[in-house]
Every structure is written in C-alpha cells, then in structure tokens.
Amino acid sequence: MLIIAQRFPWCKRIVPLEKPKGVIRMSEMIHSSPEQPIVQKKKKRRKALRMVMRTLLILLLIAVLLIGGLFIYQKTDTSKAVTYQSYTASQGTISNALSFSGSLQLIDNATYTADAASEVRNVYAAAGDNVAAGQKLLRLSNGQTIEAEFDGRVNQLLVNAGDEVLQGDSLIQVADFSRMKVSIRVDEYDISDVHVGQTARVTVTATEQTVETVIDSINYISASTGNVAYYTATAYVDVPEGVYPGMQATISIPQSEAQNVVVLKLDAVSFDETNQAYVLMQNADGTMRKVSITTGVSNGNYVEITSGLQSGDVVYAESEAEEKSGGLFDGLFHFGT
C-alpha cells in the first residue's frame, strides 16, 4: 500500500493518510482471484506425474540390469558333475620299446659294364632269374665274361645277343632282394639305450610284416640337426617276398618286458601329491575309496601292476562332465541352449 504523506512547511512530522473505507489492497485482490486454486492443482499434478515417470524409469532400468545380469550368469555358470569310468585289471604280457622309423635299402647291388667296344656273344640269364655267386651272366666278343659277384636276382638285362656295345655301356644289373639293411637315426637322449647286438623288430609299413633282427653297428660320429645330435644305427634284415628297397619301416628296440603279470589301462591310474599311484575301488554302499598300487613296466598305454590289484579287479577313474546349470530364467525365458 502506498503511503501518501503531506508535508507542510510549518510542520516537521509526516502524517500518514488513513486507508479509505471500502478500499481493497492490490495484493488482496490477487490472492482472492478465483483461478488461483485451479493453477496450483495443475502444478501439483504435473509435479506428481514427473515423479511417477522418474520412478518408473528407475525401476525399468533396475529391471533391465537385473535381467541382463541373470542372463549372463545363466550363460556362464556351469557345474561339474563327477562321473566314473570303469576299468578291469587282466593278466598278460607287457613290454616297452624305443621306436624309430627308417627305410629298407639294398646291401648287394651291382650293374656290370663293357670293358671295351665289342659285341655281345652270349647271354646266360634273363631278367628276373635268381643267380648264384660265380654264375656266368654274359660273354662279349673281346673275351670279357661277366659273372655274378653274389647271390641275387637279375633286376635288369640291358642287352641281347648280337648287340654292339661301347666301352662303359651298362649290360646287366643284379641285386639281392632277400637281405637288406635299415638305418635309423638315434638322438642324443636315446643313444645310451641302444647297443650293438640288441634285438630289434622291423615292421614294414606297407605290408605290416614284422621280422626280428639285431643292431649290427652304430656310427658314433654325430650328424647334428639344430641343437640335437643324431647317431646312425644299422640293422640287417632278411625280408620276405613282396618287400622292396625304399619301403618305410618302423624299428622297435625292446627295453623291458614282463610276462604273465597283472596289467591295467594307464588311464585308470592316478597319482597323489606325493606321486603315489592309486586307483579307485567301489565300496558296498557305492562310495569310492583310494587303493594304493605299485606299477612296473609301462608302454604308454598299459602298465604292469606289481602290487595292490589282482586280475579281474574292477577299478574306477574320475571323469568330469560339464553341465549347464538350470534356473528360473531358463524355465521362463528359455535362456539356456
């Protein structure tokens, strides 16, 4: 409200004017407006609506995060169910051996040539004939007579009677296909276990035929490959029919052998923290117990059991299988695979 004062020169005080009767202040007119309650109600409604929307958005975000987290958990959480594989101990023979690869090579092989220019007068053998050492093969017009130097087979007959030949021309080839050699490379880690006179088994890869022999010689002058030194051991082999030079073979040199013993699949054997071998055997109530065993000869697949088991005993080994854990969301939303 405006205060109107009159100032008189003769009067030093200001006299406030009284509010005329019936006069209404401006502020009272505003507060007493009939539209004010409606405006305030609208504002309250909008504010409440914004709070509800904000709350809903927060709840929706929490729900999305919760579902996403549960989805990831369902995908990554697995449980391992322990199952058991059974094995039966049996009676048998077991051996281990060093194994090498090589190829069969001829020992005796000769190609005979003409000493001088001449004519082939006589041919005494045909291709494929078996010949003995000292047997006549050819005679030339210059008096040269060709004889086999060893027992073998005529591999190639390169001339016929009446042919003119020059000095150095090849005439006939003889090879011994019944006895060959096989050389193996033995590295520096195994050479101490290979000795002249050791028994060896030679198995021809193509024919799967196996013959026994012995290590005949070892060349201890190494041929290095990279950082590893290799030595050459040679064995001679009496080969059966159908085996030819160049064929690949596996050479096994037995190291140890146990006959008429208890053997068990190596997968059934476990070792504890002290490296003690043991197997699992089933109790009457279905639970498992550890049984300590002593092992002997092993070939990498089976192992000799020297104590702890008898032939016919059934043992078990743990095998873990991963299983997807089920859950509420798997059932409701089929998140599982």
Secondary structure as GFF3:
##gff-version 3
##sequence-region A 1 337
A	DSSP	beta_strand	5	6	.	.	.	ID=ss1
A	DSSP	beta_strand	15	16	.	.	.	ID=ss2
A	DSSP	alpha_helix	26	31	.	.	.	ID=ss3
A	DSSP	alpha_helix	36	76	.	.	.	ID=ss4
A	DSSP	beta_strand	78	88	.	.	.	ID=ss5
A	DSSP	beta_strand	90	106	.	.	.	ID=ss6
A	DSSP	beta_strand	109	113	.	.	.	ID=ss7
A	DSSP	beta_strand	118	123	.	.	.	ID=ss8
A	DSSP	beta_strand	130	131	.	.	.	ID=ss9
A	DSSP	beta_strand	136	140	.	.	.	ID=ss10
A	DSSP	beta_strand	145	147	.	.	.	ID=ss11
A	DSSP	beta_strand	152	157	.	.	.	ID=ss12
A	DSSP	beta_strand	164	165	.	.	.	ID=ss13
A	DSSP	beta_strand	170	175	.	.	.	ID=ss14
A	DSSP	beta_strand	179	187	.	.	.	ID=ss15
A	DSSP	three_ten_helix	191	193	.	.	.	ID=ss16
A	DSSP	beta_strand	199	204	.	.	.	ID=ss17
A	DSSP	beta_strand	210	225	.	.	.	ID=ss18
A	DSSP	beta_strand	228	238	.	.	.	ID=ss19
A	DSSP	beta_strand	248	265	.	.	.	ID=ss20
A	DSSP	three_ten_helix	266	268	.	.	.	ID=ss21
A	DSSP	beta_strand	270	271	.	.	.	ID=ss22
A	DSSP	beta_strand	277	282	.	.	.	ID=ss23
A	DSSP	beta_strand	288	292	.	.	.	ID=ss24
A	DSSP	beta_strand	294	298	.	.	.	ID=ss25
A	DSSP	beta_strand	302	307	.	.	.	ID=ss26
A	DSSP	beta_strand	314	324	.	.	.	ID=ss27
A	DSSP	alpha_helix	328	333	.	.	.	ID=ss28
###
